[in-house]
Amino acid sequence: TIGVSQASVTAGLSSRQLAIAEAAREFLVAHSYEDTEAAFLGALLSDTFEDEITEATEQPMMHQASSSVEPRRTNSLLEGIVGTHENSSGDQVVLPPTPLSRPCAKPTYFIWGNEFFLDIFNDFESLRDGDEIIIAGWLIELFTVNLLGDLATDDSIVSHTLKRAAERGVKIYVQFWYSHVSELAGIAGKMFMGRDSYRLSKLHRNIHVLLDSGRGVSMPTLWSWHIKAVVIDRAVSTAERQTSAHVTGHDFKLTNWDTPQLLRPDPRRQKFSVSGQMNWIDAGVKVHGAVARDVRQALSSRHASYCAAKSNSLARQRLLAQNFFYTYNQCAKIHHPAVNPRYADAPKVGTCSLSGCNDRFSTTCVLGKCICQDGYRTDKGKCVLELQEQQDTTDNNAPNSCRLLLTASSYRMDVVGDSPQILDSMLEAVKRANHSVVLDHQYFIGSRGGCDFTCPKNVVMETIAMKLHEKISHRKPFSFVLFLAGKSGNSHMPMLKTLFAEAPHTGLFTRVKKWCEEAGVNMSDYMVIATPIKMVNKSYLMTYGVPEDTSGLAYLASDMPSAKEVSAYAVYDHSKVFVVDGRVAIIGSANSNDRSLLGTEQSDAEMDIEVTGPSAKELLDLLVLRYTGLVGKGSLGQTEGLASLVHSVAMHNNEQMVKFLGVNFAAGRWTKGKLQGRRLFPGTQEEELCKDALPERFSCADESCKTVQRAFCRSVMLASATCVCRPGLCFDEKRQACTEKRFSSKDDLKARSDTFIRWIA
């Protein structure tokens, strides 16, 4: 009666799972759910039905999949239900389990680069024989980044620090990535993955590298491994083992080193760096225990799965010749981080090259052998969870729980199919939100219910919009606070569309403004958007001590404002933090866009940590303090008034910008000078609709170009021509004619935006 045949859905299910399915079916009928496949499957897989199903079956429900209703992983709604595998107990499991929730007593958050790099340096210096390090990054400048800033010496450059640790017997594994884009960037002198992986492999015999080019026949072009993580594993093969892990947005590049004072100029951020000079804010978390071992497992399995793949053998041979000159085989066993360091010599539990491992979710294929993963031991040909790991997953006395979340596909990581775990977690947290959603991200790009020039698929924005509409329509207090990087260029416009686009694919700000007007409530009580800009004078810079130039870079007189001037500059917000109700926090490398969230082959690989418990509120306190200077105000995210508070601070700062610089961000206008009255960012949807060149359907060859009023054929090369409008005109799709330029062209828009950014800088 639900619209799904019982035979197709229940094929291969155990009696317990049949009982759960039947309970879910009865629940849907009782609650008059729509008679569709999607409703049934969404309910069956949703945690929101757990209490009712548990009551009906008298057994706890299996956490088999995300509680999001949208079936994203497969083309068929039924495909994920029918497919089964056997676990180590011989039971059939329908879908891959969601990541385990681990107790974590007190995660440590790092929201300033100098604190993050100092902690890394102290950890590296404290390691001894028997300890291990695993580093994964998007941009890794190990030969240039200095970890100590104002205390910097050559000895605190990352490569020197790693070499000293290797000489003490520490095993070090560094994971680079390689694609056609990074290859071209290396040639252009911007990104040195291939070069630096080779250099590092020659630094010391205890330093091992992976240059990951994917698990397919060809290397990727547009997408990458965006994971930023550092694992510190002490006494790794003993019962006294202690594991910690950073999961972060920080790359190992000097731009990321910054202080709470955000000084500019500040040569400590510029020493030997190829990453530019902009001030930078980021965020990350350090976790310990079982969840840190989960991070290690993801990275060690990454190396193993790369070397176990068959289809990438030609690409591996190419890197062996091109990058390592046949001197370093990254897939030799000695260069693998142990998948199970506690039982490194454990017997195999299957031969993955022939029949596949008997349990895809507790084993990893290492050079043709199925090896039990970290936290498991081998027992009679099966993988059995260690007692310590069992306690880690069931300790109810821990104040917080933590989960490792991945965005990945089997092309990039050791996962089964597509894995949008970070997206699933974000959507579920928003759906359960009662008081606030705070998003501090480099990007905020999502579906707007349709497709025009940009066609994002993730529904983060739509889900937040539904929550805001629910709260506004019932006049219940709620805060959505969005901290964003101020950007210009190609990645700037999709964010503006996500927020400000008009109908038919309406942006979030546009919707919320309309709903608030209809409900007669103040929009700033519900939603605020802010971007960080630093405004200082000479006295501030001298008080906080612009340091002596230690990098050989000559100061320019124009770098320092005079006694009567102020200096304003953009601070680049590279953070990836998501906090709901001060109760759930998701932090790591993933941005809020398709590239970071969809988990397909057309996505980056990402890693986040989800923290549930009182520590989420601590992170919210830190974010509010970073942007407002106010202590302990994260508690407003657990009640009401957070959006109003941030709005009042932002508006106060806006008044100072108007007073000193003639820039009114809130109104989007220049208020003084030769640009007085003009818009700061003059972008509208219609500006992109007006193109100089006609669409390809108009051809010079068949003379269809002549059917368009005031168009002509312009020779591009001797053998070809293209249809264009006459000078000063542009093609209007709606009118199908060349018309006067009533709006700025796309190129002019970008040029004006870039001019403004340069002026601010």
N, C-alpha and C positions, 0 to 999 in steps of 0.2 A: 504493500500500500504506500510505501514511501517513494517508490519509483526506481528502486534498485532491486534487481532480482536477488533473492536470498542466496541462490547457488553461486552467483558470481562474486558477491561480497564475502561470503563466509568460507569460500574454498580454502582449505589448508589451515583454518583457525582451530585452536584448541577449544576444549569444552568451556574453559574459563572465559576465553575471548568471545565465544558464542553467547555466553550469558551476558557479557558486557554489551555486545552488539544488540542483543534483544532488549536489554534494559534501555539502551539509547533510543531504540526504535519506539518503545512504549512511551518514553519521555517526550519524544517529538510529537507523537500523536496526541498525547494528553495536553500538550501546550500549543497545539494547532500550528505547527511549523509548516512552511510551504512544502508541497509535495514534490521535492526535487532531489536529484542525486547529491547536489552540492550541500543542501541543508542536512541531509542524513550524514554524509561523510564529515562535514564540518562539525556536527554535533558529536559524532563518534570520537573524533580526535581532539575535542576541546576540553581543557581543564575545567571550564565553567560547569560542566555536567558531572564533575567527579563525585560530589556529595550524593546526588541522586542515584548515580550508577552504583556507587559503593554500597548504599543502603539496599539496593535491589539485589546485589550479588553477595553481600556480606564478605567481600574481599576488596582489598585496595586496588584501584585502577592502575594499570600500567601506563607510565608516562611515555607513550610511544612516539609522539610527534608534537610539533608546535600546536598551540591552541588557536592559531590564526585560521579563520574559516577559508581563506582564499587558497585553492589548491595550485601552488606555484611550481612544485617540483617536477611534474610530469605533464605530458600532453593529455593523457587520459585521466579522468577522475578516479578510475578504478585501478590504475596501474600500480600505485603505491600500496593498495590494499591487498591485491592478489599476490604480489611478489613476497616470498618468504625466504628465510635462511635459518639454519640451526645454530644455537649458541652452544657453549661448552657443556651445558646440562642436557643437551638433546632436545630442548623445547624449541618450538617454532616461534619466531618473533616476526611480526608483520612488517614493521618499519624500523629503521635505525633509531635507537633510543636517543632522547634529547641529552645534551651534556649533563654529566652528574653535577648536582649541587654539593659543594664541599663546604665544610665549616671553615671560616677564616676569622681568627680572633680580632685582628686589627690591621687591615690593609693600610699602607702608607701612600699618600698622594703627593705627587710632585707637579706643581704648577709653575715653577720657574726653572729655567734651563740650568742655572748655576748649581742649584740644589740637586738636580738629577745627575749631572755629570760628576759632582763631588761624591755622591753616593756610589756611583759606578767605580770611580777611582779607588775609594776606600775598600770596596769589595774586592776589586782586582788585586790590590796590594796585600790583602789579608789571606789570599789563597795559598795552599801548599800542595805538596805531592799527594795525589789521591783525590784532588778536587777537579772540577770541570767547569768550563764556560761554554755556552752556546749563544751566539749573536746572530740575529736576523735583522735586516734593515732594508729600507727602500733606497736611501742614499747613504753610502758608508765611506766617509773620508778618513780612514784610520791613520793615514800617514800625514794628515794635516791638522786634525782636531786636537786641541789641547784641553784637557779635562779640568784644569784648575784656574782658568781666568786670570785674576790679578796675582795669583801665586804661581803662574805658569813658568815652567822651565821646559827644556827639551825633553827631560825625563818624564814629563806628564803628558806628552803626545801619546795618543792611544796605541799606536804600533809599538812604541818603546815600552809602554806599560805592559802590553801583552807579551812582549818578548821576555821581560823580566819574570813574569808569571810562568811562562813556558820553561824557562831555565830552572825554576824551582820545582818542576815536575807537573805543573798544571796542564791538563789537556784542554785545548781550545779549538772550537769549531765555529767557523764564520760562514754564514750563508748569504752569498750574493745571488743576483738574478741577471739573466741575459736575454735580450730580445733584439729585433731589428732596430728598434728605436734607440735602445741604449748603446747599440753598436755605432749608430750614426752620431749619437751624442758624444761618445768617446772620441770619434774622429774629429768632432767639432771642439773638443777640449772642454766639455761640460760634465761628463759622467764617465767614470773610469772603472766600471765593473770588471771588464776583462783584464785590464792592466793590473789593477790592484789585487785581484784574486791570485794572479800569478806571483806578484811580488810578495804577497803574504804567505803563499805556500812555500816560499824559499827562505822565510825569516827564521824558522826553527822547526825541528822535526815534530814537536808537540803541537804545532799549529796546523790545522787542517781546514780546507775550504770546500765549499760547494758552489759551483756556478750553474744555477738552475735555469735551464732553457725550456722547461715544459715536458709533459709526458706524451706529446703527440709527434707526428711525423715532422712537422715544421715548427720553427721557433715562433713565438707570438710576435705580433706587431704593435698593437695599441695597448695591451693590458700587461699587468706586472704583478709582482709579489710586493704588496704594500705593507706587509707585516713589519712591525718594529718591536722586537722583544729581546731581552737579555736574561738568560738563565744562569744562576749561580748555584752549583751543586757541590756541596761539601761532603767529604767522606762518602762518595757516591756509591761504593760497593759494599758498605758496611751497615750494620744495624743502627749506627749513630748518624746516619745520613740526614742532612739538613738541606732543603731545597728552597730557594727563593727565586722569584721571577719578576722582572719589569715587563709590563705590557703597556705600550705608550704611543704617543704621537711623535715623540722626539726621534729624529734621525741623528746619526753620528756625523753631523756637519756643524761648522762653527757658527753659522747663523742661529742655530738653536740655543747657543749659549747666551743667556741674557740674565739680567738682574731685575728685582722688583722696581728699581728706579728707572729702568728703560732709558738709559742715558744715550744721547747722540750728540756729538761723536763719542765713540767708545772703541778704541783700537783692539781691546781684548777680544771683541767678536770678529775681528778681521784678520787675525794672524794666519797667513798662508791660505786663506779660505778662497774657494772658487764659487762660493754660494751667495755672494752679494753682501750688502751691508744693512739691510732693513732690520729694525727691531722686531723681536719675535716672541710670541707667547704660545705655550703648548701645555699639555697635561698628560699625565700617566699615573699608573698605580703599580705598587710593588706588593706582591702577595707571597705567602709562605705555605709550606706543607703540600697537601694533596693537589690543590689547584695549581700550584707551581709545577708539580710533577706532570700535570696534564699539559701545561705549556711545553715542557720538555718533550713529552710524548709526541705532540703535534710537530715539533721541529725535527726530532730524530726520525720520525716516520716520513717526514717530507724528504729527507735525504735518501732513506731506504727506497721509497716508492719511485723516486727519480731514477735510481740505478736499477730498479727491478723492471721498469717499463721496457717493452720490446720495441714499440713504434718509434722511440726517440733515439735509437742506436746510432743512426747516421749523424744526428745533431751532436750526440756525445763525442763521436769520433772527430767531428769537425772542431769542437772546442779543444779536444786533446791535442790536435795538430796546431790549430790557429792560436789558441790562447796559452796552452801549457807546453807547446813545442815538444810533445811526446816525453816530457820529463815528469809529469805528475798525473796519475790516474785517479781522479776524484772518486771513482766508484770502487777502488780497492778497499777491502774490508777494514784495513788499518785507518782509513780516513773517515769511516762511518762513526757518528756518535752512537753509542749502544742503545738499541731500542729498549732493552731491559738491562740496565747497568747493574742491578742487584744480582741478576742471574745471567751474566754475560755468556756463560758456556752451557746454558740450559739446552736440553735436546729439542729438536724441532718437533712440531705438532702437525706437520703436513708439508707437502711439496707444492708451493704456490705456482710453480711453472707448469704443472700438469693439471691437477684437479682442483686447485684453489684451496685456500685455508678453510678449516672446519668452522671457524668463527671469524667473520670479517671485522668484528668489533672488539676483540680482545687480542688479536694477532696482527703482525705486520710481516710482509714479505721482505726478507733480507737475503739477497743473492740466491734466490730460488728456494729458500727455506722459510716456513712459517714459524715465527718466533713470538712467544707470549710477550705482550706489551708491559710497560712499566706498571708495577703494582700487582702483577699476576705472577704466579709460579706454575711450573709444569707438574701435573699430577696425572699419571696414567694416560698420557697422550692428550690431555685437555689442559686448558688454562683456568686456574682457580684464583679467585681474588684473595690477595694477602689479607691477613687479619688486620694489619694496620690500616689498609685501605678501606676495609669494611667499617672500621671504627670511624675513619674520616668521613664516610658518607652517612653515618647514622648518629653522629654526636649531636644531640639536640641542645647541648648546653652552650655551644658556641654562639656568640652574640650576632654574628653575621654568617650568611652563606654566600659562596662565590661560585660562579660557573665560567668556564672557558667557552667562548663563542667564536665560531669561525664563519667567514664568508669565503667559500671556496668551491671549486669544481674538481673533479678527478683529474683534470688536465694540470692543475697546479698543486694539489695537496693529496694526501692519502685519505680521501673521503669517498663515500659511496654516492655517486650521482652528484647532483647540485646541492649545495649546503648553504641556504640563506639563514643561518641561525641568528645572526645579529639583527637582521630585519624582523624575524619572527619575535624576538625578545622585545624589540622596540615597540612593535605594534601591540603586543599583549600588554606591555606596561602602560601605554596610552589608554587602551580600552579600560583598564582598571583604575585609572587616575581619578582621584577625588578632589585634589586641591591645586596641583600645579604640574606643569611640564617646563623644564628648563633645558634648552638646547644651545650648547656652546660649540659651534662647528665652523670649519673652514668653508663648507658648502652646505646649502639647503636647497636641494633641487628635487622635485617630486611631481608625480602625476597630478594634473589638474582636470581629470575627467575627459581628456581628449588629446588630440595631437595636432599641432600646427607646425612650427619650424623645429621645435625641440619636442621630443616624444618620450619623456621619462616614464618608466613603468612602476617604480616603487610607490606605494600608497601611504607613505609616512605623512605627507602634508594632508592628504584627504582624511586620514584617521584623526589627526589633530583637529582638522576643521570640524569633523563630526562631533568630537568631544566639546569643542568651543560652542558649537551651535546648541548642543544639549544644555550646557550650563547657562548660556546667554538667554535662551528662550525661556528658561525657568527662573532667570534672575538669581542664580546661585553663584556665589563667589568662586572664581577660578583664575589662575594666572598662567599665561604662556609667555615666557621670556626667551627671546632669541638673540644671542650674541653671535655676530657674524663678522667675518673678515671683509674689509672694504677692498673690493677688487675692481679691476678694469680689464677689458679684453674679452676673449671668447668665453671664458667661464663666468663672466659677470652677468651677461644677459639672461642665461637660463635661471639664475637666482632671482633677478628682477621679475621675470615672468612668473615664477613660482609664487612670488609675494604680491605683485602689483598688477598683473595682467587683467584686462577687462574681459567681459563676456565675448565669446561663449565659453572659453576655457579660463574661468576666473581664478585669479590668484588669491592667496589666503588673506592678505591684508584687505583686499577689496571686499571679500565676503564678510569678514568680521566687522568691518566698518558699517556695512549695510545692516547686518544683524543687530548691531548695537543701536543704530539709529531706529530701527523698527521696535526694539525692546525698550527704548528710552533709557539706556544705561551708558556710562562713560567707557569709551573704548580702552582708555589707558588703564582701567581697572582689570582688563582681561588680557590685553596683548601689548607687548612693547618690543621693538626691534632696536638694537644698539650696536654700534661698531666702535672699536677702541682707537682713539687718537690721543697722542701725548702733546701737551702744550706746556712749554717751560720757558724760563728766562735765564739769563746768565747766572744770577744769584743761586738758582736751584741747582744748576749744573756744577757750580763750584762747591756748593754745600755738600753735595753727594759725591764730589771728587771725581771729575773727569780725569782718568789716570794718565800717567806719562805714556807716551807712545812706545810700546815694547816690540812693535812688529816691523819697524823700519819704514812705516808709511808716513809721509809728510803731511802734517796738518795744513789745511787751507784756512785762511783767515775767515772765510765765509762760513766755515763749519760752526763757529761760535757766535751766537747773537751778541750784539753790543749791549751796553747797560740799559738802553732805552727800548730794546726790541724783545719780542717774544718769538720763539721758534715752535712751529707746530709740524708734526710729522705722523704719518700713519704707523700704527703698530700692527704687524701682521698676526692675526689670530689663526693659528694652525691647529687649535684644540679640536678634539673629537670626544665631547662629553655630553651625556644625556642623563638627566636626573628627573625622576617622577616622584612627587609627593615627599621629597626628602627621604624616600623609603627604598627606591631602586635606582641604582646608578649603573650606566654602561659606559665604559671608558676604554680607549685603546687607539687603534689606527683607522677605524672606519669612518668615513664622511657620510653625510646624509645625501647620497645620490646613488644612481643605478650602479655606477662603477664599483662602489663599495658595498652594496647591499644585495644585489640579485643572486649572487652565488652561481653564475653560469660561466661558461668558457669565455664569455664577453665581459667578465668582471675581473677585478683585481682579487688577489687573496688578501684577506684581512683577519685581524685577531683583536678581540675585545675581551674584557672581563666584566661580567655582570655581578654587582655587589648588592645584596638585599639585606637590610638591617640598619642599625643606627649609624654605621659608617657612611651610608649614603648621604645622610644629613651633614656629616662633617665635610664631605666634598662640596656640598651646596654652600655651606658656610664659607669655604675657601674661594669659591667662584664669586660669590657676592662681594666678599672682601676685596678680591682682586680688581673688580670693576667699580666698586662704589667707595671703598675705604671704610665701610661700616662693618663692625664686628658682630658676629652672632646672629645675623639677620636671615640665615638660611631657615630658621624656624618658621618664617612667614610662608615658606613653601609647604609647610605642613598644616597651615591654617588658611589665612587669606592676606592679601595686601602686597604680595611680592612684586607683581607687575607695577603697581602704583608706586612702590618705593623706587624701583629701577627707573621708571619714567621720570620721577621728580628729579633724580640725580642727573639723568641724561639731559633734561630740559635746563637745569641749572648750568651744566657744562655748555650747552648750546648757546645760552646767553653770553657766556664768556667768549665763545668763538665769534659771535656777532660783534661784540664790543671790540675785541682786539684785532680780528682778522677780516671782518666783513663777510663771513660765511655763515649762512643760516641753514643748517642741515635739516632741521625740522620742516622748514618751509621749502627747502630745496632751491634756494635762490642766493645769488650774490647780493649783498646789501650796501656795498660801497665800491668805489673804484670804477674803472672804465667798463667793467662787466656788470655794473649795478642793474638789478632787475632781471638778469638772465638766469636761466635754470642751470643748476650745477650739473645734473645728469639728464640731458634732454631726450631720454629714450622713450619712445612709445611703440606700441605694436605696429602702428601704421608706418612708422619710419622704416621698418624692415620690409614692408610690403612693396615699397617703391624702389625698383631696381633699374639700374642703367641699361643692363642687357636684357633682351627679350628672352622668354623661355625657349627651350630647345625645339619645341613644336613648331616655332616659326623659322623657316629655312630660307636662305638666299637661293638655294638650288631650285626649289620649286616655286619661287617668287611669292610664297605666302607672306613673306616679310612685308611686302608692299601693301598688304591688306590692313596693316596697322597704321593709323594716322600718325604722321610725322616720324616714321621710322625709316632707316636706310641700312644698306649692307656695307659693313666696314671690313676691309681686308685685314686679316690677322697675319697670314703668311701668303706667299704667292699662290699656294694651292688651296686656301680656305678663306672663308669670310663668315662673319657673324652679324646677326640683326641687333641693332642698337637704336636708342632714341637719339634725336638730335641734341646737341649741346644744351644744357640747362633744363632738359626734360628727363622724365623717368617713366618706366612702364607701370601702369596701374592695372593690377589683375582684375579688379572689379569693373573698371570701365573698358578694359581691353584696348587701351589707347595710351599713347605717350602724352603725359600731362605735365603741367607746371610742378616744380618741386615745392609742394606746400610744407614738406617736412624735411628734416636733415637726412642725408643719405647715411647708410650704415657706416661707411668709411669716415664720414664727417663726425658721426656720433662717437665712434671709437677715438678719433683724434681729439675731440673736445674732452672726452672723459680722461684720456691719457694726459692731456695738458693740465687738467685739474689735479690729477694725482701727482704730477711732477711739481706743480705749484705748492701743494700741501707738503710734499717731501722736502 
